[in-house]
């Protein structure tokens, strides 16, 4: 709704000035909201809120003068992993700020990570009062109108009902959920999110990440209760629980009771809930039937009993499948091996060969870039074993087999089967047609057809990737990145989108470097590439994470950030060695060995460079940071720090003339200790996994 500029007042104070967008012709409601933002934020004087200093109109332009906060948004800060106590501390500060707002009868209505600034001291500051509202003041919102950001919105706001401070508590809980799990509670298009908010519960945080402390998960659950009366009564109560968690005291938020667990479970398993209800009604009907007429035919009684028994059997089967699906998704998110995941999926399919859920999990598995053709063939065989007339299945088989020379014809046959099932004008059929155009280098036709596919199904993510590839092949890298940015906004956990995006940005970077090695564009592209790789690290648990860490280290090195370069290179090397240990395919094992050698050479050069420039001071800092990470059980980062310190100490020894090496007694002692600590950390990582 506005444009913000950094400015300096006559008294020398740096401020931010927000103008109502001059390119639009604001209506009465927009002006009212902008004015309300100025009023709500005026001179708040709270350390966790961004205050407005002045607002008004000058020569027809509406403006708000605000405090200028140096730093980054929480959404940006989340890209770097943080300790759970740090998350709780940030949320406690925000709750304190919200409580202050609520005492002024102001409801923010748009709490989300991008509306929380982290200043240079790490203190959160809630900003953007654009949707803030006085309890007793109307902004002429139509009944049923939805205002706010859907992903963090409470049910009552999604339904256009009246709100109180508990709406902000829900949104803060949703923000905490995103912090804990690296994903919002619900995602998809706006209508899908709004429907989910009203009818479903998000996955429990601990089911996504097992390391989340139970108390923090309980605080998150209580803040996000659908019924406002079940949430914290005030933001101050939520802050108190967060402070108690930090101080390791008892909290008020209780574990979910049996009825609540069942309610949440039924909301996520509607089909099974209906089956259970049918079973119950069948039993009740059977009892009534015998009371009215005991002379009904035995055959009918047996049939009723059989139906009830079948319903009970079915409900038990669905329960087992539900539990296995939850277990499978949990181990997939934790980076389980291909064999472990397949074993779980086999159990699901064995329980019910007609159940689509197991196949859909295989689709998730087939979306990975496997390390060997053997694994792709295993997925293909499992999808073929019990054919189901579902276009998604045949589409996955096509995508699998088309990648291998020996199975091209087989892949094309599955493509035709998918087309027949889906119909001529379906999203899948249009996607295939666009693919054919792209391969034939008819790029305009491919782009046009892929866009038709997206008009049919805006969430057909393969089409976005196809469009990106088409733009790449036609030489339009800018459009390719724009398309991937759109896909990432729609599906923030799509690691393939980040992988392709990284390739495009790297190609742009190389082109600029060749043209002009001193171009200012190089720094900008380096930043974009680094941000992309850090995002890829956040969303992927497979082999791609090793490459992401490696190229992030490379970029940090180019930027002169030797600390992060060394740590990320060490983590990349650890992942490469771990993959090599778990790999059974000889070709893949050989390829990984080459990767390990490349990583080792890079790490050695990096450590020699640091040793030559920073001596042992940085190594000592790495040891201290490694100890801190070890205490927090962040073994991966502790390993990286210890490994980096070991490399730098060893580089110092190698560079020191032999006659002077006796003076390095402390360094020798440190090397001996670190040679024990590094394997300990590696064992800690594997134990956690």
C-alpha positions as CSV (number, residue, x, y, z in Angstrom):
1,X,0.0,0.0,0.0
2,X,3.0,2.3,0.4
3,X,6.6,3.0,-0.5
4,X,9.2,3.5,2.2
5,X,12.3,5.8,2.0
6,X,15.2,6.3,4.3
7,X,15.6,10.0,5.1
8,X,17.4,12.5,7.4
9,X,15.5,15.1,9.4
10,X,16.7,18.7,9.9
11,X,17.9,17.7,13.4
12,X,20.1,15.0,11.8
13,X,18.0,12.0,12.9
14,X,17.7,9.2,10.4
15,X,14.0,8.2,9.9
16,X,11.9,6.1,7.5
17,X,9.2,7.9,5.5
18,X,6.3,5.9,4.1
19,X,4.2,7.4,1.3
20,X,0.9,6.2,0.1
21,X,1.7,4.8,-3.3
22,X,1.5,7.9,-5.6
23,X,1.0,5.7,-8.7
24,X,-2.4,4.6,-7.5
25,X,-5.5,6.6,-7.0
26,X,-6.3,5.6,-3.4
27,X,-10.0,5.2,-2.4
28,X,-11.5,6.3,0.9
29,X,-10.8,3.0,2.6
30,X,-7.1,3.0,1.6
31,X,-6.8,6.5,3.0
32,X,-8.6,5.5,6.2
33,X,-6.3,2.5,6.7
34,X,-3.2,4.6,6.0
35,X,-4.4,7.2,8.5
36,X,-5.1,4.5,11.0
37,X,-1.6,3.1,10.6
38,X,-0.2,6.6,11.4
39,X,-2.5,7.0,14.5
40,X,-1.9,3.4,15.8
41,X,1.8,3.7,15.5
42,X,2.2,7.3,16.8
43,X,4.7,7.6,19.6
44,X,4.3,4.1,20.9
45,X,7.5,4.3,22.9
46,X,8.0,0.6,23.4
47,X,11.3,-1.2,22.8
48,X,9.6,-4.0,20.7
49,X,7.5,-1.7,18.5
50,X,8.4,0.6,15.7
51,X,6.8,4.0,16.4
52,X,5.4,6.5,14.0
53,X,6.8,10.0,14.7
54,X,4.4,12.0,12.6
55,X,1.8,11.6,9.8
56,X,-0.2,13.8,7.6
57,X,-0.5,15.2,4.0
58,X,1.6,17.5,2.0
59,X,0.6,18.8,-1.4
60,X,-1.8,15.9,-1.8
61,X,0.7,13.2,-0.8
62,X,0.0,11.2,2.4
63,X,3.0,10.2,4.5
64,X,4.0,8.6,7.8
65,X,7.4,9.4,9.4
66,X,8.6,6.4,11.4
67,X,11.6,5.3,13.5
68,X,14.4,3.9,11.2
69,X,15.5,0.4,12.4
70,X,18.8,-0.8,11.0
71,X,18.8,-4.6,10.6
72,X,16.8,-7.3,8.8
73,X,13.3,-8.8,9.0
74,X,12.7,-12.0,11.0
75,X,11.9,-13.6,7.6
76,X,15.4,-12.9,6.5
77,X,17.0,-13.8,9.9
78,X,15.2,-17.2,9.7
79,X,17.5,-18.2,6.8
80,X,20.2,-18.8,9.4
81,X,19.4,-21.5,11.9
82,X,19.0,-20.4,15.5
83,X,18.8,-22.1,18.9
84,X,15.3,-22.8,20.3
85,X,16.0,-20.6,23.3
86,X,16.7,-17.7,20.8
87,X,13.4,-18.4,19.0
88,X,11.6,-18.3,22.4
89,X,13.4,-15.0,23.3
90,X,12.3,-13.3,20.1
91,X,8.7,-14.5,20.5
92,X,8.7,-13.3,24.2
93,X,9.8,-9.8,23.1
94,X,7.1,-9.8,20.4
95,X,4.5,-10.9,22.9
96,X,5.5,-8.1,25.2
97,X,5.1,-5.6,22.4
98,X,1.7,-7.0,21.5
99,X,0.5,-6.9,25.1
100,X,1.4,-3.2,25.2
101,X,-0.6,-2.6,21.9
102,X,-3.5,-4.5,23.4
103,X,-3.6,-2.3,26.5
104,X,-4.0,0.6,24.1
105,X,-7.0,-1.3,22.5
106,X,-5.0,-1.8,19.3
107,X,-5.1,-5.1,17.4
108,X,-2.3,-5.5,14.8
109,X,-4.0,-8.0,12.6
110,X,-1.0,-8.8,10.4
111,X,1.7,-10.4,12.6
112,X,4.1,-12.4,10.4
113,X,7.9,-12.8,10.1
114,X,8.2,-10.1,7.4
115,X,6.5,-7.6,9.8
116,X,9.1,-8.1,12.6
117,X,12.4,-6.3,12.3
118,X,15.5,-7.6,14.0
119,X,17.7,-4.6,14.9
120,X,21.5,-4.8,15.0
121,X,21.4,-5.9,18.6
122,X,19.1,-8.8,17.8
123,X,16.0,-7.2,19.4
124,X,12.7,-7.8,17.5
125,X,10.6,-4.7,16.7
126,X,7.0,-5.2,15.4
127,X,6.3,-2.9,12.5
128,X,3.7,-2.1,9.8
129,X,0.5,-1.1,11.5
130,X,-1.2,-1.0,8.0
131,X,-3.9,-3.3,9.2
132,X,-3.9,-2.2,12.9
133,X,-7.4,-1.4,14.3
134,X,-8.8,0.1,17.4
135,X,-11.3,-2.2,19.1
136,X,-14.0,0.4,19.0
137,X,-13.1,1.9,15.6
138,X,-14.5,0.6,12.3
139,X,-12.6,0.8,9.0
140,X,-15.7,0.0,7.1
141,X,-14.6,-3.6,6.3
142,X,-17.3,-5.5,4.6
143,X,-18.8,-8.4,6.6
144,X,-16.9,-11.5,5.4
145,X,-14.0,-9.6,3.9
146,X,-10.6,-11.1,4.5
147,X,-7.8,-8.7,5.5
148,X,-4.3,-9.9,6.4
149,X,-1.8,-12.6,5.4
150,X,-3.6,-16.0,5.0
151,X,-0.7,-18.2,6.1
152,X,-0.6,-16.6,9.6
153,X,-4.3,-15.7,10.0
154,X,-6.6,-17.0,12.8
155,X,-9.8,-18.8,11.8
156,X,-12.0,-15.9,13.0
157,X,-10.1,-13.4,10.8
158,X,-10.2,-15.8,7.8
159,X,-14.0,-15.9,8.2
160,X,-14.3,-12.1,8.5
161,X,-15.5,-12.1,12.1
162,X,-14.9,-9.5,14.8
163,X,-11.4,-9.7,16.4
164,X,-9.7,-9.1,19.7
165,X,-6.1,-9.4,20.9
166,X,-6.3,-13.2,20.8
167,X,-6.2,-13.0,17.0
168,X,-2.7,-11.5,17.3
169,X,-1.8,-14.3,19.7
170,X,-2.7,-16.9,17.0
171,X,-0.6,-15.1,14.4
172,X,2.4,-14.9,16.8
173,X,1.9,-18.7,17.4
174,X,1.9,-19.2,13.6
175,X,5.1,-17.2,13.3
176,X,6.6,-19.4,16.1
177,X,5.5,-22.5,14.1
178,X,7.4,-21.2,11.1
179,X,10.5,-20.5,13.2
180,X,10.4,-24.0,14.6
181,X,9.6,-26.0,11.4
182,X,11.0,-23.8,8.6
183,X,7.6,-23.7,7.0
184,X,4.3,-21.8,7.6
185,X,1.4,-23.8,9.2
186,X,-0.4,-24.0,5.9
187,X,0.7,-23.3,2.4
188,X,-0.8,-23.3,-1.2
189,X,-3.0,-20.8,-2.9
190,X,-5.0,-18.3,-0.9
191,X,-8.3,-20.2,-1.0
192,X,-6.6,-23.5,-0.1
193,X,-5.0,-21.8,2.9
194,X,-8.2,-20.1,4.1
195,X,-10.1,-23.4,3.9
196,X,-7.3,-25.2,5.8
197,X,-7.3,-22.6,8.5
198,X,-11.0,-23.1,9.0
199,X,-11.2,-26.9,8.8
200,X,-7.8,-28.4,9.5
201,X,-5.0,-28.4,12.1
202,X,-1.4,-28.1,10.9
203,X,1.0,-31.0,11.4
204,X,2.4,-31.0,15.0
205,X,5.7,-29.2,15.0
206,X,7.5,-32.1,16.6
207,X,6.4,-34.4,13.8
208,X,8.3,-32.2,11.3
209,X,11.4,-31.8,13.4
210,X,12.0,-34.2,16.3
211,X,14.4,-32.0,18.1
212,X,11.8,-29.3,18.9
213,X,11.4,-29.1,22.7
214,X,8.0,-30.4,23.8
215,X,7.3,-27.4,26.0
216,X,7.9,-25.0,23.1
217,X,5.7,-27.1,20.9
218,X,2.9,-26.9,23.6
219,X,3.2,-23.1,23.7
220,X,2.9,-23.0,19.9
221,X,-0.2,-25.3,19.9
222,X,-1.9,-23.3,22.6
223,X,-1.4,-20.0,20.8
224,X,-2.8,-21.5,17.6
225,X,-5.9,-23.1,19.0
226,X,-8.9,-22.6,16.6
227,X,-11.2,-21.4,19.4
228,X,-10.0,-18.1,20.8
229,X,-11.1,-19.1,24.3
230,X,-8.7,-22.0,24.2
231,X,-5.7,-19.7,23.4
232,X,-3.7,-17.7,25.9
233,X,-6.0,-15.1,27.5
234,X,-3.5,-12.3,26.8
235,X,-0.1,-11.8,25.1
236,X,1.4,-11.3,28.6
237,X,0.4,-14.9,29.5
238,X,2.1,-16.2,26.3
239,X,5.2,-14.2,27.2
240,X,5.2,-15.7,30.7
241,X,5.2,-19.2,29.3
242,X,8.0,-18.4,26.8
243,X,10.1,-16.9,29.6
244,X,9.5,-19.9,31.8
245,X,10.6,-22.2,28.9
246,X,13.8,-20.2,28.6
247,X,14.4,-20.4,32.4
248,X,13.5,-24.1,32.4
249,X,10.5,-23.6,34.6
250,X,7.0,-25.1,34.4
251,X,4.7,-23.7,31.8
252,X,0.9,-23.3,31.8
253,X,0.3,-24.8,28.3
254,X,-0.7,-28.4,28.9
255,X,-0.2,-31.3,26.5
256,X,-3.3,-31.9,24.3
257,X,-5.9,-34.0,26.0
258,X,-7.3,-37.2,24.3
259,X,-10.4,-35.4,23.0
260,X,-8.3,-32.6,21.5
261,X,-5.9,-35.1,19.9
262,X,-8.9,-37.0,18.4
263,X,-10.4,-33.8,17.2
264,X,-7.2,-32.8,15.4
265,X,-6.7,-36.3,14.1
266,X,-10.2,-36.5,12.6
267,X,-9.8,-33.0,11.0
268,X,-6.8,-34.4,9.1
269,X,-8.4,-37.8,8.4
270,X,-11.9,-37.0,7.2
271,X,-12.4,-40.2,5.3
272,X,-11.4,-42.4,8.3
273,X,-13.7,-40.3,10.6
274,X,-16.6,-41.0,8.3
275,X,-15.8,-44.7,8.3
276,X,-15.8,-44.7,12.1
277,X,-19.1,-42.8,12.2
278,X,-20.6,-45.3,9.7
279,X,-19.4,-48.1,11.9
280,X,-21.0,-46.6,15.0
281,X,-24.3,-45.9,13.2
282,X,-24.3,-49.4,11.9
283,X,-24.0,-50.8,15.4
284,X,-26.7,-48.5,16.8
285,X,-29.0,-49.4,13.9
286,X,-28.4,-53.0,14.5
287,X,-29.3,-52.7,18.2
288,X,-32.5,-50.8,17.4
289,X,-33.4,-53.3,14.8
290,X,-33.3,-56.2,17.3
291,X,-35.3,-54.3,19.8
292,X,-38.1,-53.7,17.3
293,X,-38.2,-57.0,15.6
294,X,-36.3,-60.1,16.8
295,X,-37.8,-62.2,14.1
296,X,-35.9,-60.5,11.2
297,X,-34.1,-63.0,9.0
298,X,-30.8,-64.3,10.4
299,X,-29.3,-63.6,7.0
300,X,-30.0,-59.9,7.3
301,X,-28.6,-59.8,10.8
302,X,-25.4,-61.5,9.6
303,X,-25.1,-59.1,6.8
304,X,-25.4,-56.1,9.2
305,X,-22.8,-57.7,11.4
306,X,-20.6,-58.3,8.4
307,X,-20.9,-54.6,7.4
308,X,-20.0,-53.5,11.0
309,X,-17.1,-55.9,11.1
310,X,-15.8,-54.7,7.7
311,X,-16.2,-51.1,8.9
312,X,-14.2,-51.9,12.0
313,X,-11.6,-53.7,10.0
314,X,-11.4,-50.8,7.6
315,X,-11.0,-48.3,10.3
316,X,-8.2,-50.3,11.9
317,X,-6.5,-50.6,8.6
318,X,-6.8,-46.9,7.9
319,X,-5.4,-46.2,11.4
320,X,-2.4,-48.4,10.7
321,X,-1.9,-46.7,7.3
322,X,-2.2,-43.3,8.8
323,X,0.5,-44.1,11.4
324,X,2.8,-45.5,8.8
325,X,2.3,-42.5,6.5
326,X,3.2,-40.2,9.4
327,X,6.3,-42.2,10.2
328,X,7.3,-42.3,6.5
329,X,7.0,-38.5,6.1
330,X,8.9,-38.0,9.3
331,X,11.9,-40.1,8.3
332,X,11.8,-38.5,4.8
333,X,12.1,-35.0,6.3
334,X,15.0,-36.3,8.4
335,X,17.0,-37.5,5.4
336,X,16.5,-41.2,5.8
337,X,18.2,-43.5,3.3
338,X,16.4,-44.6,0.1
339,X,16.1,-48.2,1.5
340,X,14.6,-47.1,4.8
341,X,11.9,-45.0,3.0
342,X,11.1,-47.8,0.5
343,X,10.7,-50.3,3.4
344,X,8.0,-48.1,5.1
345,X,6.2,-47.5,1.8
346,X,6.2,-51.3,1.1
347,X,4.4,-51.8,4.4
348,X,1.7,-49.3,3.4
349,X,1.1,-50.9,0.0
350,X,1.1,-54.4,1.6
351,X,-1.6,-53.4,4.0
352,X,-3.9,-52.2,1.2
353,X,-2.7,-52.6,-2.5
354,X,-5.6,-50.3,-3.7
355,X,-4.7,-47.4,-1.4
356,X,-3.4,-44.4,-3.3
357,X,-1.5,-42.9,-0.3
358,X,1.5,-45.3,-0.7
359,X,1.8,-44.4,-4.4
360,X,1.7,-40.7,-3.6
361,X,4.6,-41.2,-1.2
362,X,6.4,-42.9,-4.0
363,X,5.7,-39.8,-6.2
364,X,7.4,-37.7,-3.5
365,X,10.3,-40.1,-3.6
366,X,10.4,-40.0,-7.4
367,X,10.7,-36.3,-7.3
368,X,14.3,-36.7,-5.9
369,X,17.3,-36.7,-8.2
370,X,18.5,-40.1,-7.1
371,X,22.2,-41.0,-7.0
372,X,21.8,-44.0,-9.3
373,X,19.6,-45.4,-12.1
374,X,19.1,-48.5,-10.0
375,X,17.1,-46.5,-7.4
376,X,15.0,-44.9,-10.1
377,X,14.2,-48.3,-11.5
378,X,13.2,-49.5,-8.0
379,X,10.6,-46.7,-7.8
380,X,9.3,-47.4,-11.3
381,X,8.8,-51.1,-10.5
382,X,7.0,-50.3,-7.3
383,X,4.6,-48.0,-9.1
384,X,4.0,-50.6,-11.8
385,X,3.4,-53.5,-9.5
386,X,-0.2,-52.6,-8.6
387,X,-1.5,-50.3,-11.4
388,X,-4.0,-47.7,-10.4
389,X,-5.8,-45.6,-13.1
390,X,-4.4,-42.3,-11.8
391,X,-2.7,-39.9,-14.3
392,X,-0.3,-38.7,-11.5
393,X,1.1,-42.3,-11.3
394,X,1.7,-42.6,-15.1
395,X,3.1,-39.1,-15.1
396,X,5.7,-40.1,-12.5
397,X,6.6,-43.2,-14.4
398,X,7.1,-41.1,-17.5
399,X,9.3,-38.6,-15.6
400,X,11.4,-41.5,-14.2
401,X,11.9,-43.6,-17.3
402,X,12.4,-40.7,-19.8
403,X,15.7,-39.9,-17.9
404,X,17.3,-43.2,-18.9
405,X,18.4,-44.2,-22.4
406,X,17.3,-47.9,-22.0
407,X,13.8,-47.0,-20.9
408,X,12.9,-44.1,-23.2
409,X,10.2,-46.0,-25.1
410,X,8.7,-47.3,-21.9
411,X,8.5,-43.7,-20.6
412,X,6.8,-42.5,-23.7
413,X,4.2,-45.3,-23.4
414,X,3.4,-44.2,-19.8
415,X,3.1,-40.6,-21.1
416,X,0.4,-41.7,-23.5
417,X,-1.4,-43.6,-20.8
418,X,-1.4,-40.5,-18.6
419,X,-2.8,-38.4,-21.5
420,X,-5.6,-40.8,-22.1
421,X,-6.7,-40.9,-18.4
422,X,-6.3,-37.1,-18.0
423,X,-8.0,-36.0,-21.2
424,X,-6.9,-33.7,-24.0
425,X,-7.3,-30.4,-22.1
426,X,-6.1,-31.4,-18.7
427,X,-3.1,-29.9,-17.0
428,X,-1.1,-33.0,-17.4
429,X,-1.9,-33.2,-21.2
430,X,-1.0,-29.6,-21.7
431,X,2.3,-30.1,-19.7
432,X,3.3,-32.9,-22.0
433,X,2.5,-30.9,-25.1
434,X,4.6,-28.0,-23.8
435,X,7.4,-30.4,-23.1
436,X,7.3,-31.7,-26.7
437,X,7.4,-28.1,-28.0
438,X,10.4,-27.3,-25.8
439,X,12.4,-30.4,-26.9
440,X,11.6,-29.4,-30.5
441,X,13.0,-25.9,-29.7
442,X,9.6,-24.3,-30.4
443,X,10.0,-22.0,-27.4
444,X,7.1,-19.6,-27.9
445,X,4.7,-22.5,-28.4
446,X,6.1,-24.2,-25.3
447,X,5.7,-21.0,-23.2
448,X,2.1,-20.5,-24.4
449,X,1.1,-24.1,-23.7
450,X,2.7,-24.2,-20.3
451,X,0.8,-21.0,-19.4
452,X,-2.4,-22.7,-20.5
453,X,-1.5,-25.6,-18.2
454,X,-1.1,-23.1,-15.3
455,X,-4.5,-21.5,-16.1
456,X,-6.0,-25.0,-15.8
457,X,-4.1,-25.7,-12.6
458,X,-2.2,-22.8,-11.0
459,X,-0.4,-25.2,-8.6
460,X,1.0,-27.6,-11.2
461,X,4.5,-27.0,-10.1
462,X,6.2,-29.0,-12.9
463,X,4.9,-26.4,-15.3
464,X,6.8,-23.6,-13.6
465,X,10.0,-25.6,-13.8
466,X,9.3,-26.3,-17.5
467,X,8.7,-22.6,-18.2
468,X,12.0,-21.8,-16.4
469,X,13.9,-24.4,-18.5
470,X,12.3,-23.0,-21.6
471,X,13.3,-19.5,-20.8
472,X,16.8,-20.7,-20.0
473,X,17.1,-22.6,-23.4
474,X,15.8,-19.5,-25.2
475,X,18.4,-17.3,-23.5
476,X,16.2,-15.4,-21.2
477,X,17.8,-16.0,-17.8
478,X,15.9,-13.1,-16.2
479,X,12.5,-14.6,-17.0
480,X,13.8,-18.0,-15.9
481,X,14.6,-16.6,-12.4
482,X,11.3,-14.8,-12.2
483,X,9.4,-18.0,-13.0
484,X,11.4,-19.9,-10.3
485,X,10.7,-17.0,-7.8
486,X,7.0,-17.4,-8.5
487,X,7.3,-21.2,-7.9
488,X,9.2,-20.7,-4.6
489,X,6.5,-18.3,-3.3
490,X,3.9,-20.9,-4.0
491,X,5.9,-23.9,-2.8
492,X,8.7,-22.6,-0.4
493,X,10.1,-26.2,0.2
494,X,10.6,-27.1,-3.5
495,X,14.4,-27.8,-3.4
496,X,14.5,-28.4,-7.2
497,X,13.4,-24.8,-7.8
498,X,16.3,-23.6,-5.7
499,X,18.7,-25.9,-7.5
500,X,17.7,-24.7,-11.0
501,X,17.6,-21.1,-9.7
502,X,21.2,-21.5,-8.5
503,X,22.3,-22.8,-11.9
504,X,20.8,-19.8,-13.7
505,X,22.3,-17.2,-11.3
506,X,25.7,-18.9,-11.5
507,X,25.5,-18.8,-15.3
508,X,24.6,-15.1,-15.1
509,X,27.5,-14.5,-12.7
510,X,30.0,-16.3,-15.0
511,X,28.8,-14.3,-18.0
512,X,29.3,-10.9,-16.2
513,X,32.7,-11.9,-14.9
514,X,33.9,-12.8,-18.4
515,X,32.5,-9.5,-19.8
516,X,33.8,-7.2,-17.0
517,X,35.7,-8.7,-14.0
518,X,35.2,-5.4,-12.1
519,X,31.4,-5.0,-12.7
520,X,29.4,-4.0,-9.6
521,X,26.8,-6.5,-10.7
522,X,29.2,-9.4,-9.6
523,X,28.7,-8.5,-5.9
524,X,24.9,-8.4,-6.3
525,X,24.8,-11.8,-8.1
526,X,27.1,-13.3,-5.5
527,X,24.7,-12.2,-2.8
528,X,21.7,-13.6,-4.8
529,X,23.5,-16.9,-5.3
530,X,24.5,-17.2,-1.6
531,X,20.9,-16.5,-0.5
532,X,19.7,-19.1,-2.9
533,X,22.2,-21.8,-1.6
534,X,21.3,-21.0,2.0
535,X,17.6,-21.4,1.2
536,X,18.4,-24.7,-0.6
537,X,20.2,-25.9,2.6
538,X,17.1,-25.1,4.6
539,X,14.7,-27.1,2.5
540,X,16.6,-30.1,1.3
541,X,17.6,-33.2,3.3
542,X,19.0,-35.3,0.4
543,X,22.4,-35.3,-1.4
544,X,21.9,-31.8,-2.8
545,X,22.6,-30.3,0.6
546,X,26.3,-31.3,0.2
547,X,26.6,-29.3,-3.0
548,X,24.7,-26.4,-1.5
549,X,27.1,-26.2,1.4
550,X,30.1,-26.4,-0.9
551,X,29.0,-23.6,-3.3
552,X,27.9,-21.5,-0.3
553,X,31.4,-21.9,1.1
554,X,32.8,-20.9,-2.4
555,X,30.7,-17.8,-2.4
556,X,31.6,-16.8,1.2
557,X,35.2,-17.1,0.2
558,X,34.7,-14.8,-2.8
559,X,33.1,-12.3,-0.5
560,X,36.0,-12.5,1.9
561,X,34.0,-14.0,4.8
562,X,36.6,-16.7,5.7
563,X,34.8,-17.7,8.9
564,X,31.7,-18.9,7.2
565,X,33.6,-20.1,4.1
566,X,35.6,-22.5,6.4
567,X,32.6,-23.7,8.4
568,X,30.5,-24.4,5.3
569,X,33.3,-26.1,3.5
570,X,33.8,-28.4,6.5
571,X,30.1,-29.3,6.7
572,X,30.1,-30.0,2.9
573,X,33.0,-32.3,3.3
574,X,31.2,-34.1,6.2
575,X,28.1,-34.6,4.0
576,X,30.2,-35.9,1.1
577,X,32.0,-38.5,3.3
578,X,28.7,-39.5,4.9
579,X,27.1,-40.0,1.5
580,X,30.1,-42.1,0.4
581,X,29.8,-44.3,3.4
582,X,26.1,-45.0,2.8
583,X,26.4,-45.5,-1.0
584,X,26.3,-49.0,-2.4
585,X,26.3,-48.2,-6.2
586,X,29.9,-48.4,-7.5
587,X,29.5,-45.6,-10.1
588,X,27.9,-43.3,-7.5
589,X,30.6,-44.2,-5.0
590,X,33.3,-43.3,-7.5
591,X,31.6,-40.0,-8.3
592,X,31.4,-39.1,-4.6
593,X,35.1,-39.9,-4.1
594,X,35.9,-37.3,-6.8
595,X,33.6,-34.8,-4.9
596,X,35.4,-35.6,-1.6
597,X,38.8,-35.0,-3.3
598,X,37.5,-31.6,-4.7
599,X,36.2,-30.7,-1.2
600,X,39.3,-31.7,0.6
601,X,41.5,-29.7,-1.8
602,X,39.3,-26.6,-1.4
603,X,39.2,-26.9,2.4
604,X,43.0,-27.3,2.6
605,X,43.6,-24.2,0.5
606,X,41.1,-22.3,2.5
607,X,42.7,-23.2,5.8
608,X,46.1,-22.3,4.5
609,X,44.8,-19.0,3.4
610,X,43.2,-18.3,6.9
611,X,46.4,-19.5,8.7
612,X,48.4,-17.1,6.6
613,X,46.1,-14.1,7.2
614,X,44.6,-14.6,10.6
615,X,47.0,-16.9,12.4
616,X,45.7,-18.8,15.3
617,X,43.2,-16.2,16.6
618,X,40.5,-17.5,14.2
619,X,41.3,-21.1,15.1
620,X,40.8,-20.3,18.8
621,X,37.5,-18.6,18.0
622,X,36.4,-21.7,16.1
623,X,37.2,-23.9,19.1
624,X,35.2,-21.6,21.4
625,X,32.2,-21.6,19.0
626,X,32.5,-25.4,18.6
627,X,32.2,-25.8,22.3
628,X,29.1,-23.6,22.5
629,X,27.5,-25.5,19.6
630,X,28.3,-28.8,21.3
631,X,26.7,-27.7,24.5
632,X,23.5,-27.0,22.5
633,X,23.8,-30.4,20.9
634,X,24.2,-28.8,17.4
635,X,26.8,-31.5,16.5
636,X,26.9,-30.6,12.8
637,X,28.1,-27.1,13.5
638,X,30.3,-28.1,16.4
639,X,31.9,-30.6,14.0
640,X,32.4,-27.8,11.4
641,X,34.0,-25.5,13.9
642,X,36.4,-28.2,15.4
643,X,37.3,-29.4,11.9
644,X,38.0,-25.8,10.7
645,X,40.2,-25.1,13.8
646,X,42.1,-28.4,13.3
647,X,42.8,-27.5,9.7
648,X,44.0,-24.0,10.6
649,X,46.2,-25.3,13.4
650,X,47.7,-27.9,11.1
651,X,48.3,-25.3,8.3
652,X,50.1,-23.1,10.9
653,X,52.4,-26.1,11.8
654,X,53.0,-26.9,8.1
655,X,54.0,-23.2,7.4
656,X,56.3,-22.9,10.4
657,X,60.0,-23.8,9.8
658,X,61.0,-27.0,11.5
659,X,63.5,-25.3,13.7
660,X,60.8,-23.2,15.3
661,X,58.1,-25.9,15.7
662,X,59.0,-26.6,19.4
663,X,57.4,-23.2,20.2
664,X,54.1,-24.5,19.0
665,X,53.4,-26.7,22.0
666,X,49.9,-25.3,22.7
667,X,48.9,-25.7,19.1
668,X,50.2,-29.4,19.1
669,X,48.0,-30.0,22.3
670,X,45.0,-28.4,20.5
671,X,45.5,-30.6,17.4
672,X,45.6,-33.7,19.6
673,X,42.4,-32.7,21.4
674,X,40.6,-31.8,18.2
675,X,41.5,-35.1,16.5
676,X,39.5,-36.8,19.2
677,X,36.6,-34.2,19.2
678,X,36.0,-34.3,15.4
679,X,35.0,-38.0,15.3
680,X,33.0,-37.5,18.5
681,X,30.9,-34.8,16.8
682,X,30.4,-37.0,13.7
683,X,29.2,-39.8,15.9
684,X,26.8,-37.3,17.6
685,X,25.4,-36.3,14.2
686,X,24.7,-39.9,13.2
687,X,23.2,-40.8,16.5
688,X,20.8,-37.8,16.2
689,X,19.8,-38.9,12.7
